[in-house]
Amino acid sequence: MEKFDYEKALKELEEIARKVEDPSAGLDGIDSLVKRSAELVDSCRKYLRSARESLDAAADDII
């Protein structure tokens, strides 16, 4: 399994936002962009939860 790249996901989300917000963009393909952004947001949340749990566990070990 490939390691999740949080920075790459954020950049992709920013690119999706630019595409969706572009007034010259048509409605074609926006549904796939919205679905992809939902996947990325979900992956980012999972990554951040995991990082927080790891930091909490490390802090508990120190205390």
N, CA, C and O atoms as a Maestro MAE file, in Angstrom:
{
 s_m_m2io_version
 :::
 2.0.0
}

f_m_ct {
 s_m_title
 :::
 protein
 m_atom[252] {
  # First column is atom index #
  i_m_mmod_type
  r_m_x_coord
  r_m_y_coord
  r_m_z_coord
  i_m_residue_number
  s_m_chain_name
  s_m_pdb_residue_name
  s_m_pdb_atom_name
  i_m_atomic_number
  :::
  1 25 0.839 -1.184 0.000 1 A "MET " " N  " 7
  2 3 0.000 0.000 0.000 1 A "MET " " CA " 6
  3 2 0.886 1.250 0.000 1 A "MET " " C  " 6
  4 15 1.869 1.330 0.737 1 A "MET " " O  " 8
  5 25 0.530 2.198 -0.819 2 A "GLU " " N  " 7
  6 3 1.295 3.432 -0.945 2 A "GLU " " CA " 6
  7 2 1.043 4.332 0.264 2 A "GLU " " C  " 6
  8 15 -0.086 4.456 0.740 2 A "GLU " " O  " 8
  9 25 2.119 4.957 0.752 3 A "LYS " " N  " 7
  10 3 1.997 5.871 1.888 3 A "LYS " " CA " 6
  11 2 1.219 7.113 1.458 3 A "LYS " " C  " 6
  12 15 1.443 7.646 0.371 3 A "LYS " " O  " 8
  13 25 0.312 7.565 2.308 4 A "PHE " " N  " 7
  14 3 -0.506 8.731 1.998 4 A "PHE " " CA " 6
  15 2 0.350 9.980 2.036 4 A "PHE " " C  " 6
  16 15 1.099 10.199 2.988 4 A "PHE " " O  " 8
  17 25 0.242 10.793 1.007 5 A "ASP " " N  " 7
  18 3 0.996 12.046 0.905 5 A "ASP " " CA " 6
  19 2 0.028 13.209 1.142 5 A "ASP " " C  " 6
  20 15 -0.686 13.642 0.238 5 A "ASP " " O  " 8
  21 25 0.028 13.699 2.381 6 A "TYR " " N  " 7
  22 3 -0.898 14.753 2.793 6 A "TYR " " CA " 6
  23 2 -0.705 16.025 1.966 6 A "TYR " " C  " 6
  24 15 -1.678 16.627 1.514 6 A "TYR " " O  " 8
  25 25 0.532 16.426 1.773 7 A "GLU " " N  " 7
  26 3 0.822 17.648 1.011 7 A "GLU " " CA " 6
  27 2 0.324 17.526 -0.433 7 A "GLU " " C  " 6
  28 15 -0.233 18.473 -0.987 7 A "GLU " " O  " 8
  29 25 0.527 16.379 -1.019 8 A "LYS " " N  " 7
  30 3 0.066 16.138 -2.391 8 A "LYS " " CA " 6
  31 2 -1.459 16.205 -2.460 8 A "LYS " " C  " 6
  32 15 -2.019 16.760 -3.406 8 A "LYS " " O  " 8
  33 25 -2.122 15.642 -1.461 9 A "ALA " " N  " 7
  34 3 -3.583 15.676 -1.421 9 A "ALA " " CA " 6
  35 2 -4.091 17.109 -1.303 9 A "ALA " " C  " 6
  36 15 -5.060 17.481 -1.965 9 A "ALA " " O  " 8
  37 25 -3.441 17.914 -0.466 10 A "LEU " " N  " 7
  38 3 -3.841 19.318 -0.329 10 A "LEU " " CA " 6
  39 2 -3.675 20.071 -1.641 10 A "LEU " " C  " 6
  40 15 -4.533 20.870 -2.016 10 A "LEU " " O  " 8
  41 25 -2.582 19.819 -2.329 11 A "LYS " " N  " 7
  42 3 -2.355 20.476 -3.620 11 A "LYS " " CA " 6
  43 2 -3.425 20.068 -4.632 11 A "LYS " " C  " 6
  44 15 -3.908 20.897 -5.404 11 A "LYS " " O  " 8
  45 25 -3.788 18.795 -4.622 12 A "GLU " " N  " 7
  46 3 -4.828 18.337 -5.542 12 A "GLU " " CA " 6
  47 2 -6.170 18.977 -5.191 12 A "GLU " " C  " 6
  48 15 -6.928 19.351 -6.086 12 A "GLU " " O  " 8
  49 25 -6.468 19.104 -3.904 13 A "LEU " " N  " 7
  50 3 -7.710 19.768 -3.496 13 A "LEU " " CA " 6
  51 2 -7.729 21.230 -3.937 13 A "LEU " " C  " 6
  52 15 -8.763 21.736 -4.373 13 A "LEU " " O  " 8
  53 25 -6.594 21.903 -3.825 14 A "GLU " " N  " 7
  54 3 -6.508 23.296 -4.273 14 A "GLU " " CA " 6
  55 2 -6.739 23.396 -5.785 14 A "GLU " " C  " 6
  56 15 -7.408 24.316 -6.257 14 A "GLU " " O  " 8
  57 25 -6.190 22.460 -6.524 15 A "GLU " " N  " 7
  58 3 -6.367 22.453 -7.981 15 A "GLU " " CA " 6
  59 2 -7.836 22.193 -8.340 15 A "GLU " " C  " 6
  60 15 -8.377 22.824 -9.248 15 A "GLU " " O  " 8
  61 25 -8.464 21.277 -7.637 16 A "ILE " " N  " 7
  62 3 -9.880 21.004 -7.867 16 A "ILE " " CA " 6
  63 2 -10.704 22.254 -7.581 16 A "ILE " " C  " 6
  64 15 -11.607 22.590 -8.346 16 A "ILE " " O  " 8
  65 25 -10.398 22.940 -6.487 17 A "ALA " " N  " 7
  66 3 -11.126 24.169 -6.139 17 A "ALA " " CA " 6
  67 2 -10.978 25.207 -7.243 17 A "ALA " " C  " 6
  68 15 -11.950 25.870 -7.607 17 A "ALA " " O  " 8
  69 25 -9.771 25.352 -7.777 18 A "ARG " " N  " 7
  70 3 -9.560 26.313 -8.869 18 A "ARG " " CA " 6
  71 2 -10.409 25.958 -10.093 18 A "ARG " " C  " 6
  72 15 -11.014 26.827 -10.720 18 A "ARG " " O  " 8
  73 25 -10.441 24.679 -10.414 19 A "LYS " " N  " 7
  74 3 -11.217 24.239 -11.581 19 A "LYS " " CA " 6
  75 2 -12.709 24.489 -11.381 19 A "LYS " " C  " 6
  76 15 -13.389 24.966 -12.289 19 A "LYS " " O  " 8
  77 25 -13.210 24.170 -10.203 20 A "VAL " " N  " 7
  78 3 -14.640 24.307 -9.931 20 A "VAL " " CA " 6
  79 2 -15.042 25.783 -9.862 20 A "VAL " " C  " 6
  80 15 -16.139 26.150 -10.283 20 A "VAL " " O  " 8
  81 25 -14.158 26.621 -9.336 21 A "GLU " " N  " 7
  82 3 -14.475 28.043 -9.183 21 A "GLU " " CA " 6
  83 2 -14.270 28.850 -10.463 21 A "GLU " " C  " 6
  84 15 -14.692 30.004 -10.535 21 A "GLU " " O  " 8
  85 25 -13.642 28.276 -11.452 22 A "ASP " " N  " 7
  86 3 -13.384 28.979 -12.707 22 A "ASP " " CA " 6
  87 2 -14.701 29.224 -13.435 22 A "ASP " " C  " 6
  88 15 -15.400 28.275 -13.793 22 A "ASP " " O  " 8
  89 25 -15.047 30.509 -13.658 23 A "PRO " " N  " 7
  90 3 -16.320 30.816 -14.309 23 A "PRO " " CA " 6
  91 2 -16.424 30.260 -15.740 23 A "PRO " " C  " 6
  92 15 -17.527 30.046 -16.244 23 A "PRO " " O  " 8
  93 25 -15.305 30.033 -16.373 24 A "SER " " N  " 7
  94 3 -15.344 29.512 -17.738 24 A "SER " " CA " 6
  95 2 -15.486 27.989 -17.774 24 A "SER " " C  " 6
  96 15 -15.685 27.403 -18.838 24 A "SER " " O  " 8
  97 25 -15.385 27.362 -16.620 25 A "ALA " " N  " 7
  98 3 -15.511 25.904 -16.568 25 A "ALA " " CA " 6
  99 2 -16.965 25.513 -16.752 25 A "ALA " " C  " 6
  100 15 -17.869 26.145 -16.205 25 A "ALA " " O  " 8
  101 25 -17.172 24.483 -17.514 26 A "GLY " " N  " 7
  102 3 -18.522 23.974 -17.717 26 A "GLY " " CA " 6
  103 2 -18.910 23.031 -16.594 26 A "GLY " " C  " 6
  104 15 -18.095 22.698 -15.734 26 A "GLY " " O  " 8
  105 25 -20.139 22.614 -16.612 27 A "LEU " " N  " 7
  106 3 -20.621 21.688 -15.589 27 A "LEU " " CA " 6
  107 2 -20.159 20.259 -15.834 27 A "LEU " " C  " 6
  108 15 -20.202 19.417 -14.937 27 A "LEU " " O  " 8
  109 25 -19.716 19.996 -17.064 28 A "ASP " " N  " 7
  110 3 -19.227 18.656 -17.385 28 A "ASP " " CA " 6
  111 2 -18.010 18.334 -16.534 28 A "ASP " " C  " 6
  112 15 -17.050 19.104 -16.487 28 A "ASP " " O  " 8
  113 25 -18.054 17.231 -15.886 29 A "GLY " " N  " 7
  114 3 -16.909 16.787 -15.110 29 A "GLY " " CA " 6
  115 2 -16.875 17.270 -13.681 29 A "GLY " " C  " 6
  116 15 -16.072 16.779 -12.887 29 A "GLY " " O  " 8
  117 25 -17.728 18.224 -13.327 30 A "ILE " " N  " 7
  118 3 -17.701 18.731 -11.954 30 A "ILE " " CA " 6
  119 2 -18.101 17.633 -10.966 30 A "ILE " " C  " 6
  120 15 -17.568 17.576 -9.857 30 A "ILE " " O  " 8
  121 25 -19.025 16.770 -11.355 31 A "ASP " " N  " 7
  122 3 -19.433 15.692 -10.453 31 A "ASP " " CA " 6
  123 2 -18.253 14.792 -10.092 31 A "ASP " " C  " 6
  124 15 -18.128 14.368 -8.943 31 A "ASP " " O  " 8
  125 25 -17.398 14.502 -11.052 32 A "SER " " N  " 7
  126 3 -16.232 13.667 -10.755 32 A "SER " " CA " 6
  127 2 -15.227 14.417 -9.883 32 A "SER " " C  " 6
  128 15 -14.561 13.814 -9.042 32 A "SER " " O  " 8
  129 25 -15.116 15.735 -10.083 33 A "LEU " " N  " 7
  130 3 -14.222 16.534 -9.242 33 A "LEU " " CA " 6
  131 2 -14.733 16.591 -7.799 33 A "LEU " " C  " 6
  132 15 -13.948 16.523 -6.854 33 A "LEU " " O  " 8
  133 25 -16.036 16.713 -7.640 34 A "VAL " " N  " 7
  134 3 -16.632 16.745 -6.301 34 A "VAL " " CA " 6
  135 2 -16.421 15.397 -5.604 34 A "VAL " " C  " 6
  136 15 -16.093 15.352 -4.418 34 A "VAL " " O  " 8
  137 25 -16.609 14.313 -6.340 35 A "LYS " " N  " 7
  138 3 -16.396 12.979 -5.766 35 A "LYS " " CA " 6
  139 2 -14.930 12.794 -5.368 35 A "LYS " " C  " 6
  140 15 -14.634 12.273 -4.293 35 A "LYS " " O  " 8
  141 25 -14.027 13.220 -6.231 36 A "ARG " " N  " 7
  142 3 -12.596 13.093 -5.920 36 A "ARG " " CA " 6
  143 2 -12.237 13.930 -4.703 36 A "ARG " " C  " 6
  144 15 -11.470 13.484 -3.850 36 A "ARG " " O  " 8
  145 25 -12.786 15.147 -4.613 37 A "SER " " N  " 7
  146 3 -12.474 15.998 -3.469 37 A "SER " " CA " 6
  147 2 -13.005 15.362 -2.177 37 A "SER " " C  " 6
  148 15 -12.358 15.463 -1.135 37 A "SER " " O  " 8
  149 25 -14.155 14.719 -2.231 38 A "ALA " " N  " 7
  150 3 -14.690 14.036 -1.051 38 A "ALA " " CA " 6
  151 2 -13.766 12.904 -0.618 38 A "ALA " " C  " 6
  152 15 -13.542 12.706 0.577 38 A "ALA " " O  " 8
  153 25 -13.230 12.164 -1.581 39 A "GLU " " N  " 7
  154 3 -12.275 11.092 -1.269 39 A "GLU " " CA " 6
  155 2 -11.020 11.661 -0.608 39 A "GLU " " C  " 6
  156 15 -10.525 11.124 0.383 39 A "GLU " " O  " 8
  157 25 -10.519 12.753 -1.174 40 A "LEU " " N  " 7
  158 3 -9.304 13.364 -0.635 40 A "LEU " " CA " 6
  159 2 -9.527 13.904 0.776 40 A "LEU " " C  " 6
  160 15 -8.682 13.724 1.652 40 A "LEU " " O  " 8
  161 25 -10.655 14.561 0.994 41 A "VAL " " N  " 7
  162 3 -10.968 15.097 2.320 41 A "VAL " " CA " 6
  163 2 -11.061 13.957 3.332 41 A "VAL " " C  " 6
  164 15 -10.545 14.069 4.444 41 A "VAL " " O  " 8
  165 25 -11.714 12.868 2.953 42 A "ASP " " N  " 7
  166 3 -11.823 11.715 3.842 42 A "ASP " " CA " 6
  167 2 -10.438 11.152 4.173 42 A "ASP " " C  " 6
  168 15 -10.155 10.837 5.329 42 A "ASP " " O  " 8
  169 25 -9.583 11.026 3.168 43 A "SER " " N  " 7
  170 3 -8.227 10.516 3.397 43 A "SER " " CA " 6
  171 2 -7.421 11.457 4.280 43 A "SER " " C  " 6
  172 15 -6.667 11.007 5.143 43 A "SER " " O  " 8
  173 25 -7.575 12.758 4.073 44 A "CYS " " N  " 7
  174 3 -6.867 13.737 4.900 44 A "CYS " " CA " 6
  175 2 -7.323 13.642 6.356 44 A "CYS " " C  " 6
  176 15 -6.500 13.684 7.271 44 A "CYS " " O  " 8
  177 25 -8.615 13.516 6.564 45 A "ARG " " N  " 7
  178 3 -9.140 13.384 7.927 45 A "ARG " " CA " 6
  179 2 -8.595 12.148 8.615 45 A "ARG " " C  " 6
  180 15 -8.191 12.204 9.777 45 A "ARG " " O  " 8
  181 25 -8.581 11.021 7.894 46 A "LYS " " N  " 7
  182 3 -8.042 9.783 8.465 46 A "LYS " " CA " 6
  183 2 -6.563 9.953 8.816 46 A "LYS " " C  " 6
  184 15 -6.114 9.513 9.874 46 A "LYS " " O  " 8
  185 25 -5.823 10.585 7.931 47 A "TYR " " N  " 7
  186 3 -4.399 10.814 8.157 47 A "TYR " " CA " 6
  187 2 -4.191 11.682 9.401 47 A "TYR " " C  " 6
  188 15 -3.353 11.370 10.247 47 A "TYR " " O  " 8
  189 25 -4.956 12.769 9.505 48 A "LEU " " N  " 7
  190 3 -4.809 13.670 10.644 48 A "LEU " " CA " 6
  191 2 -5.231 13.002 11.953 48 A "LEU " " C  " 6
  192 15 -4.602 13.223 12.988 48 A "LEU " " O  " 8
  193 25 -6.286 12.188 11.919 49 A "ARG " " N  " 7
  194 3 -6.690 11.449 13.128 49 A "ARG " " CA " 6
  195 2 -5.576 10.503 13.570 49 A "ARG " " C  " 6
  196 15 -5.257 10.408 14.755 49 A "ARG " " O  " 8
  197 25 -4.998 9.814 12.605 50 A "SER " " N  " 7
  198 3 -3.924 8.878 12.912 50 A "SER " " CA " 6
  199 2 -2.712 9.610 13.484 50 A "SER " " C  " 6
  200 15 -2.103 9.152 14.451 50 A "SER " " O  " 8
  201 25 -2.368 10.740 12.887 51 A "ALA " " N  " 7
  202 3 -1.234 11.524 13.385 51 A "ALA " " CA " 6
  203 2 -1.506 12.015 14.797 51 A "ALA " " C  " 6
  204 15 -0.616 11.994 15.648 51 A "ALA " " O  " 8
  205 25 -2.725 12.454 15.048 52 A "ARG " " N  " 7
  206 3 -3.074 12.938 16.390 52 A "ARG " " CA " 6
  207 2 -2.986 11.813 17.409 52 A "ARG " " C  " 6
  208 15 -2.460 12.006 18.505 52 A "ARG " " O  " 8
  209 25 -3.496 10.644 17.057 53 A "GLU " " N  " 7
  210 3 -3.429 9.495 17.959 53 A "GLU " " CA " 6
  211 2 -1.975 9.137 18.267 53 A "GLU " " C  " 6
  212 15 -1.640 8.823 19.409 53 A "GLU " " O  " 8
  213 25 -1.116 9.184 17.253 54 A "SER " " N  " 7
  214 3 0.295 8.881 17.464 54 A "SER " " CA " 6
  215 2 0.943 9.904 18.377 54 A "SER " " C  " 6
  216 15 1.730 9.553 19.256 54 A "SER " " O  " 8
  217 25 0.613 11.167 18.167 55 A "LEU " " N  " 7
  218 3 1.174 12.215 19.027 55 A "LEU " " CA " 6
  219 2 0.659 12.104 20.454 55 A "LEU " " C  " 6
  220 15 1.417 12.289 21.406 55 A "LEU " " O  " 8
  221 25 -0.625 11.802 20.607 56 A "ASP " " N  " 7
  222 3 -1.193 11.615 21.949 56 A "ASP " " CA " 6
  223 2 -0.514 10.444 22.665 56 A "ASP " " C  " 6
  224 15 -0.202 10.531 23.853 56 A "ASP " " O  " 8
  225 25 -0.289 9.351 21.932 57 A "ALA " " N  " 7
  226 3 0.355 8.180 22.529 57 A "ALA " " CA " 6
  227 2 1.798 8.522 22.926 57 A "ALA " " C  " 6
  228 15 2.263 8.111 23.989 57 A "ALA " " O  " 8
  229 25 2.488 9.260 22.088 58 A "ALA " " N  " 7
  230 3 3.858 9.647 22.400 58 A "ALA " " CA " 6
  231 2 3.890 10.575 23.610 58 A "ALA " " C  " 6
  232 15 4.783 10.471 24.450 58 A "ALA " " O  " 8
  233 25 2.927 11.473 23.700 59 A "ALA " " N  " 7
  234 3 2.867 12.397 24.835 59 A "ALA " " CA " 6
  235 2 2.565 11.615 26.113 59 A "ALA " " C  " 6
  236 15 3.115 11.923 27.170 59 A "ALA " " O  " 8
  237 25 1.700 10.610 26.025 60 A "ASP " " N  " 7
  238 3 1.384 9.785 27.202 60 A "ASP " " CA " 6
  239 2 2.625 9.042 27.687 60 A "ASP " " C  " 6
  240 15 2.806 8.854 28.890 60 A "ASP " " O  " 8
  241 25 3.472 8.622 26.762 61 A "ASP " " N  " 7
  242 3 4.691 7.903 27.128 61 A "ASP " " CA " 6
  243 2 5.673 8.828 27.858 61 A "ASP " " C  " 6
  244 15 6.431 8.384 28.720 61 A "ASP " " O  " 8
  245 25 5.650 10.091 27.510 62 A "ILE " " N  " 7
  246 3 6.567 11.066 28.108 62 A "ILE " " CA " 6
  247 2 6.122 11.426 29.523 62 A "ILE " " C  " 6
  248 15 6.940 11.606 30.425 62 A "ILE " " O  " 8
  249 25 4.817 11.527 29.691 63 A "ILE " " N  " 7
  250 3 4.265 11.968 30.975 63 A "ILE " " CA " 6
  251 2 4.291 10.896 31.987 63 A "ILE " " C  " 6
  252 15 3.860 11.108 33.121 63 A "ILE " " O  " 8
  :::
 }
 m_bond[251] {
  # First column is bond index #
  i_m_from
  i_m_to
  i_m_order
  :::
  1 1 2 1
  2 2 3 1
  3 3 4 2
  4 3 5 1
  5 5 6 1
  6 6 7 1
  7 7 8 2
  8 7 9 1
  9 9 10 1
  10 10 11 1
  11 11 12 2
  12 11 13 1
  13 13 14 1
  14 14 15 1
  15 15 16 2
  16 15 17 1
  17 17 18 1
  18 18 19 1
  19 19 20 2
  20 19 21 1
  21 21 22 1
  22 22 23 1
  23 23 24 2
  24 23 25 1
  25 25 26 1
  26 26 27 1
  27 27 28 2
  28 27 29 1
  29 29 30 1
  30 30 31 1
  31 31 32 2
  32 31 33 1
  33 33 34 1
  34 34 35 1
  35 35 36 2
  36 35 37 1
  37 37 38 1
  38 38 39 1
  39 39 40 2
  40 39 41 1
  41 41 42 1
  42 42 43 1
  43 43 44 2
  44 43 45 1
  45 45 46 1
  46 46 47 1
  47 47 48 2
  48 47 49 1
  49 49 50 1
  50 50 51 1
  51 51 52 2
  52 51 53 1
  53 53 54 1
  54 54 55 1
  55 55 56 2
  56 55 57 1
  57 57 58 1
  58 58 59 1
  59 59 60 2
  60 59 61 1
  61 61 62 1
  62 62 63 1
  63 63 64 2
  64 63 65 1
  65 65 66 1
  66 66 67 1
  67 67 68 2
  68 67 69 1
  69 69 70 1
  70 70 71 1
  71 71 72 2
  72 71 73 1
  73 73 74 1
  74 74 75 1
  75 75 76 2
  76 75 77 1
  77 77 78 1
  78 78 79 1
  79 79 80 2
  80 79 81 1
  81 81 82 1
  82 82 83 1
  83 83 84 2
  84 83 85 1
  85 85 86 1
  86 86 87 1
  87 87 88 2
  88 87 89 1
  89 89 90 1
  90 90 91 1
  91 91 92 2
  92 91 93 1
  93 93 94 1
  94 94 95 1
  95 95 96 2
  96 95 97 1
  97 97 98 1
  98 98 99 1
  99 99 100 2
  100 99 101 1
  101 101 102 1
  102 102 103 1
  103 103 104 2
  104 103 105 1
  105 105 106 1
  106 106 107 1
  107 107 108 2
  108 107 109 1
  109 109 110 1
  110 110 111 1
  111 111 112 2
  112 111 113 1
  113 113 114 1
  114 114 115 1
  115 115 116 2
  116 115 117 1
  117 117 118 1
  118 118 119 1
  119 119 120 2
  120 119 121 1
  121 121 122 1
  122 122 123 1
  123 123 124 2
  124 123 125 1
  125 125 126 1
  126 126 127 1
  127 127 128 2
  128 127 129 1
  129 129 130 1
  130 130 131 1
  131 131 132 2
  132 131 133 1
  133 133 134 1
  134 134 135 1
  135 135 136 2
  136 135 137 1
  137 137 138 1
  138 138 139 1
  139 139 140 2
  140 139 141 1
  141 141 142 1
  142 142 143 1
  143 143 144 2
  144 143 145 1
  145 145 146 1
  146 146 147 1
  147 147 148 2
  148 147 149 1
  149 149 150 1
  150 150 151 1
  151 151 152 2
  152 151 153 1
  153 153 154 1
  154 154 155 1
  155 155 156 2
  156 155 157 1
  157 157 158 1
  158 158 159 1
  159 159 160 2
  160 159 161 1
  161 161 162 1
  162 162 163 1
  163 163 164 2
  164 163 165 1
  165 165 166 1
  166 166 167 1
  167 167 168 2
  168 167 169 1
  169 169 170 1
  170 170 171 1
  171 171 172 2
  172 171 173 1
  173 173 174 1
  174 174 175 1
  175 175 176 2
  176 175 177 1
  177 177 178 1
  178 178 179 1
  179 179 180 2
  180 179 181 1
  181 181 182 1
  182 182 183 1
  183 183 184 2
  184 183 185 1
  185 185 186 1
  186 186 187 1
  187 187 188 2
  188 187 189 1
  189 189 190 1
  190 190 191 1
  191 191 192 2
  192 191 193 1
  193 193 194 1
  194 194 195 1
  195 195 196 2
  196 195 197 1
  197 197 198 1
  198 198 199 1
  199 199 200 2
  200 199 201 1
  201 201 202 1
  202 202 203 1
  203 203 204 2
  204 203 205 1
  205 205 206 1
  206 206 207 1
  207 207 208 2
  208 207 209 1
  209 209 210 1
  210 210 211 1
  211 211 212 2
  212 211 213 1
  213 213 214 1
  214 214 215 1
  215 215 216 2
  216 215 217 1
  217 217 218 1
  218 218 219 1
  219 219 220 2
  220 219 221 1
  221 221 222 1
  222 222 223 1
  223 223 224 2
  224 223 225 1
  225 225 226 1
  226 226 227 1
  227 227 228 2
  228 227 229 1
  229 229 230 1
  230 230 231 1
  231 231 232 2
  232 231 233 1
  233 233 234 1
  234 234 235 1
  235 235 236 2
  236 235 237 1
  237 237 238 1
  238 238 239 1
  239 239 240 2
  240 239 241 1
  241 241 242 1
  242 242 243 1
  243 243 244 2
  244 243 245 1
  245 245 246 1
  246 246 247 1
  247 247 248 2
  248 247 249 1
  249 249 250 1
  250 250 251 1
  251 251 252 2
  :::
 }
}
